[in-house]
Each structure stands twice: as C-alpha cells, then as structure tokens.
Amino acid sequence: MGKRYERIDGRIRTFIEEQPVFFTATAPLAADGHVNLSPKGRAGTLVVIDELTLAYLDFGGSGAETIAHLRENGRITLMWCAFTGAPKVLRVHGRGEPVFRDDPRWREYIRLFADADGPGARAIIVIRAERVSDACGFAVPFMEYREERTQHAEHFGRKTDEEFAAYCAKKDHVGVSVDGLPALPLPLPARAD
C-alpha cells in the first residue's frame, strides 16, 4: 500500500502544506542515547523550499535535542498524518542542519517564513530529503482541527531579544542535550535579520 516518491511535489507537497501539525524524530549515535520525537505546529512555520528541501522554525520553550542530534549526525525524519479526509501517513527521511541566528544564511531563510508568527525563533532547521514515502494511515483516527494555540507566540512576543536570550541560557538542555551533546550555541546569537 505504501509508495516511495522521488521528490516533494504535486499532491505530496499539497498534503504537507495542508497539515496543521507534523512530527520530527532524531537520535544520537550512541546506542544508549535518547531518541527524540517532537510535535511541531504554528501556521506558516514549515516551508517546502524545493522538490527535496524543507525548512521549519525551531522555537524556544523546550530542550534542544533535535539541534544536538543534527549537529552530531544530521539524521532526521519528519512525519505527517491525515486526521481528516483520505487516510495517509507521509514520512520524509533526510539530513538536517540547524541554521543559527548569526549564520549569514539566516536572512535568506527567515524571509521564507514572512507569514509566520515568529517570536521565539532560535534556529531554522533545513532538511534535505533522502527518502519520501507514504503508508496507508488506516489506523490513524479522525480528529477535528479547531484552531491554532496562541500562547507560545504571545509569551515570546512579549520578550525582548535580550530577555529571550536570557531565557534560553537558563533553560535545562538547551546548550547541551540530555545526552551531553552540544546543542544551541549560548549565549544565544543575536538575530541577523
């Protein structure tokens, strides 16, 4: 029932862009390391750049396991589920890289998120797809999307950049992952936009 795709285009791209939530999964190389699985949302914070490249905004508010794992080995999987309409689960396996706020590429990438409510962005995760595949999704339940939660954007929207940097510096597992890997550079670089 599942199928592999050579690229992210047509109905695959449309499916990705229509989903209000996706999930990211990463893991360190160490056999005893912690696998990380995170839900992602907030409208406009994921973009399909081209047929093999996606990017999403990484926000403050939690640890930085994804960033740490990408810095160590680059492996990442993104997953979307159809909670309405025809059943489908889509996965993009690839190589990811965090682009930090002081990286010269930040300006180039941040423009792609002009419609997003971006307070609290600490990195942009850029993924190059290596495998795109779907599965039936027959066991995924129907769920109704009601609306975006606004608390995250409102909370970080009230902070100055200096206050946000201080917040990141005092948060556990932001500069160093649960497994002791380098994560977000601290002090948090100033935004290059």
N, C-alpha and C positions, 0 to 999 in steps of 0.2 A: 504494500500500500504506500509506503514511503517512496520519495523520489529525491534524487540529487539534482542540483541546478548548477550551471556553470557560472552564473552571475546573479546579482541582485537587480532585477529589472522587471518591468511589466507587473503582473499580478503579485509577484513576490514582494517587490518594492511597495506596492499599494498596501498589501497586507501589513507589512511592517509599519508603515506610516499611519495606518488606521488604528493601531493598538494603543490603548492608553497606558499600558504597563508592559515592561519586559524584565527579564531576569539576567543577571550576569553571574558566571561561575569562573573561579580561578583557583589555583592551588600552588603551593610552593613545591620545589623539587624534593625536599626531604620527605621520606616515607611516613614520618610521624608528624608532619606538619598539618595545619588546619586547612581544610577545604573551605572556601568562602563562596557563599551564594547570597546574592542581594537583589531585592526588588528595586526597580527604577521607574519613576513616573515623572510628573510635571510636564505639562504640554510644551512642545517645542524644544525639549532638551535632548532629543536624539535626531540626527540627520543622516540621510543616506547621501554620501558625497559623490560617489560614482558606483559603477557596477560591482566593485569589490571592496569599497571603503565606506565605513560608517564612523560616526563620532558621537559621543554624548558628553554632557557636562557632568563632572564629578563635584558633588557638593559637600560642604562641611556638615557636621551633625552626627557623624558616626566615625568609626575607625577608618583606617586606610589600607585594609587588607588587599583590595584589588590593585591599588597602586603598588604596594610592596611586591605582590606576586608578578605583576607585569614588569617591574624593574628587574626582578630576578630572572624570569624565564619567558615572559611575553605571551604565555598561553592564556586564551580566554574563550569562553563560549557565551553567546547571547541566545536567549530563548524567548519566544513569544507564543502565547496560547490564544486561540479564538474562544472567547467566553460568550460570544453571540454569533449568529449565522452558522455557516458550514463549519464542521469541526476541523481543526488544524493545529498542529504544533510545528513551529519552524525553529530551526537552530542554525546559527552561524558560528562555526568554529574558526578561529583565526589567531592572529598575532596582534597584540595590542601594545600601545605605548602611551604613557601619560605625558601630556604636554603641559608643563607648568607655567604659571603666570608670568614668569620672567623670560620665557623662551621666545625668541623672535617670531616663531610660528603662531604664537598665541593670537596676535592681531588678525592673522589670516583666518584662523579657525573660529574665533569668537564671533566674527561677522556672520557666520552661518547660523547663529542662534539669535538673530535680531528679534525674533518674535517671542523668545523665551523670557520668563521672569527669572533672571539670573543671579539675584543676590545669594551670596554664599558659595559661588563657584570657586573651587580651589585648583582644579585641573580640567583638562579636556582629554578624554580617553579616545584615541584614534585606533580603529581596528581595521586590519587588512584581512578580508575573508579568505580562508583556505578551503573551506568545505561549507556548502549551503545545502541543507536537506530538510524535508518535512516528514511528518508522521501523521497518522490519522486523527489523533485527538479525540477519539470516540469516548474516552473516559473522563474528559475534562468537562466539568459541569457548566451549564448555562449560568451566567451571572450578569446582573444588570449594572452598567456603569451609571453612576448618579452625577458625580461632579468631581472636580479637582479639589484636593485639600489645599488650603492656602496658608496654613500655619508656618510651614518651613520658610516660604518666601517672605511672609510678613515678619517673622522673627529676625531673619538675617537682613532683611531690608531696613531694619531699624539700627543696624550696626554700621559704624564707620569701618573703613578698611583696616584701620589700626585696631579697632575693637575685635574685628573678625580674626585678625592675625593673632591677637592675644588669646582668643577663644581656642583657636587651633593648637596653639603652643601648650595650653594646659590640659588638653583632652588626651586621655589614655589612648594608646595605639594609633596615633596619627603620625608621629615622627618615626616610630618603629612599630612594626606589626606585632601581632600576638606571638609569632614565632621568632621575633628578634630581627626581622629583615628591615632594611632601610625603606621607609615609606615616603610620606610627604616631606619635602625639604623644609626645615624650620630654622630660623624664623621664616614664616610664610612669605614668599616673594611678593612684592607689590605688583599690582596688575599692570600689564604692559599695553593697556588699551587707552 
